[in-house]
């Protein structure tokens, strides 16, 4: 399991500081991370192997290492 922070996230973070939108950027990041924790928890409950978690400028992405079947 790996957590990767995108270089564009770091760039957006710096830009948000420079243009005075740091609080908004942190709020969006917090909401996105909280949402992604839900995906991770469900993956753990259903025992889906998590390949990686990506932190992007406007959201996050959890990549599972399994095919999910919906019956």
C-alpha positions, 0 to 999 in steps of 0.5 A, a space after each residue: 500500500 502506498 500513498 502518493 502525493 501528486 506534484 500538481 497537488 504541491 504546486 496547487 498548494 503553493 499557488 493557493 498560498 500565493 493568491 490567498 486561497 489557502 483556507 479554501 484549498 485546505 477545506 477542499 483537501 480535508 473534505 476530499 480526504 474524509 471522503 476517500 477514507 470512506 472508500 478505504 474503510 469499505 475496501 478493508 471491510 470487503 477485503 479488497 487489496 488497496 494498490 495505492 491512494 493518490 492525492 491530487 489537487 482537487 480530489 483523491 483516488 483510491 485504486 484497488 487491486 481487484 475486480 469488483 463484482 456486482 451481482 
